[in-house]
């Protein structure tokens, strides 16, 4: 068994596929999770692709939204986030990604809003990295975005998330 394992490791190194021990991989794509960089995050969610992820539990395509996100929304979550939401974990773990498609009244895609949990990125705001992209993928905002934080801080008790509860429901209105 040890000899077979050594051969596999050597083959992986020979083809340049080895990963450093500290890197994490997503179950969706087996790709290394991106750093706190909107361009790399966009590449990641397109490669995954995020549209193959499940929608937020209980939400359908093009549900009613509010500004600044748009009149209609579709929200996808990666496997890491989905497991925590379904188990009512109360907080989403590092590596969670939420992708919200923002549409106008005519069902035209206007933007993507993304929340990505990165350990140590912003402890004061739940470690969320915020990004907004135009419909063609141009970065419009990224990082510790004041407008995102100011608004989402109203839902600090729900890990800064408006879309739905991630723990035991705390009040009606979700």
N, C-alpha and C positions, 0 to 999 in steps of 0.2 A: 504494500500500500504506500509506504514511504517513497519507494522508487517511482511509482506512478505519479504521486503528488509532485515530486521534484521535477519530473519530466514536464508536467503541465506548467509548472512555474517557469521553467526554462523556455518553453514554447511561448508563453505569454510575454516574457521579457524579449524574446527574439522578435516578436511581432509588434513590440511597442505598446502592448495593451495593459501593462501593469499599472496599478494605482498605488499611490502612497496610502499608508495605513490611515491617515487622518482625513482623507477625503471621504465624502458621503455620496452615495448614489441614490437616485430616485428609482422606485419600483416601476414607474411608468415607462421610463426610457433606458434605464440602466446607464444614464449619463450622470456625470458629476454635477452636483447642484451648483448654480452660478453664484458668484460673489455679489456684493451690494453694488451692482452696476446695471442700470436700466437697459442698456444695449445688449448685454450678455443675458439678462433675464428674458428679454424679448426673444432672442435667439432660442433660448431654452424652451419657452412655452410654445413657440412655433414648431420646434423639433419634436416636442413631446407627443403629438400635438395636443394643446389644451382642449380642443373641441372633442377629443376622444375621452376626456375625463367626464365624470358624472356631474350633473348639475347639483346645485345646493339642494339637499333633501327637502322635498315639499314645494320646490319652485319649478315652474315650467319655463319654456322659452317665452321671451317677450312679456314678462310680467310688468305691472305698473311700477314705474320708478319715480324718483324725485330729483330735482337739481341738487348738485351740479352734474349728476350722472346721466340724466336723460329721462325722457318720457317713458321709455320701455327698456327693460334690462334682461339679460340672460347671464346667469352666474354659474361658473364652473369651479370645481375644487379638485385639487390633486388628491391622490390616494391617502397621503399623510393627513391632510385636513379632514377628508371624508370620514376616516376611521374615528377621529377625535369627536367630530360632530355627532356621528351615530352613537357613540358610546357615552355621550353627554359628559365629556371630559372636563368641561368648565373652562378650558384654555386650550388653544391650538398649539401643537408642538412645533419646535424648530423644523424648518423645511416645508411648512404648510404654505400653499399658494392658493390664492383666490383670484380668479380672473373674471371681471365683470365687463360684459359687452354693453356699451352705452348706445342706445338708438334714439332717433327722433320720432315724432308722431307718425311719420310716414314709413317707419320701420327701416330707415337707412342708418347703417352703422356710422357713428360719429367718433367714437373713441373706445379705448380699452383702459380700464382702471384695474390696477393689480396691487394686491397686498401680499407680501412675501415675508415670512417670519425667519429672521436670522439671529441666532444666539449672539447676544452681546452688542447687536447693532444699535439699539436705542432702548436701554432698560427702562427709561422713564415713560416710554410709550409702547410697552408690550413687545419690544424688539421688532416692530414692524418696519419694513422697508416699503415705501410707497412709490408707485410709478404710474404715470399716465402717458398713453400713446395716442397719436392721431390714428385715424382709420387706416392709414397706410404704413403705420409702424414707427413714425417719427416720435422720439422722446419729447414730451411736452413738460414733464415734471418728474423728479426722482429724488429719492432719499428721505430725509426728514422734512416732508412737505408740510409747511405751516397750515395751509388751508385744510388738508386732510386730517392732520392731527387735531386742529381746533374743533372740527366737526365731530370726528370719531371719538374724541375724548368724552363726549356725552354718553358713550356706550362703553366706557372703561370697564365696568363690571361685567361686560360680555366680551372681554378681550378686544374692545374697540370695533366690534362688528355690529352692523345694523341688519344685515340680511336675514338673520334668524338666530335663535338661541344656540349656544354651544355647551350649555350646562343645563341644569334644571331650569325650566322656564321661570323667570323672575317676576314677570307681570304680563298681563294681556297686552296686545299691541305688537307682537312680533309678527 
